[in-house]
Amino acid sequence: MAEHRYQQYSAPARGHDRAPERLLAASTFDVHIGTEWLDLGPDEARARIPVEDHHKQPVGLVHGGVFATLAEGICSAATYGAVADDGMTVMGQSNDTTFLRPIAEGHLNAVARPRHRGRTTWVWDVEISDNDERVCALARVTIAVRPARRDP
């Protein structure tokens, strides 16, 4: 299996530059699938996954779960970056991913933009495109924002 590293990302606004790093270090599933974090700002986030054989269905197309995982991961990381310094944590609450066209090679490229930034939920719209910049999936992801647990 190929070794994966996090890509450099630009620091989110409002002084939250260390928060995403804490989340990303703890997200072993994102490491496993090869997520590359490109930008985790609170107004727009970008990430991608290079397509590998273990991402594919038997017919050679990227499995829909990889699309949905990328959408939820990017929204979770960007939301966390915006709320962690306030003592909050995040978790996926809803993920509705619609597939428009398949991807079989190259990268899944995601761009996420927030539609709602509330006290207890953030709602994001995500476009996932191929390397030819064709939109291949659209996702609406809701992230729950809750007080972080404090170790006793």
Buried (B, 14 or more C-beta within 10 A) or exposed (E): EEEBEBEEBEBBEEEBBEBBBEBBEEBEEBBEBBBBBBBBBBEEBBBBBBBBEEBBEEEEBBEBEBBBBBBBBBBBBBBBBBBBEEEBBBEBBEBEBEBEEBBEEBBBBBBBEBEEBEEEBBBBBBBBBBEEEEEBBBBBBBBBBEEEEEEE
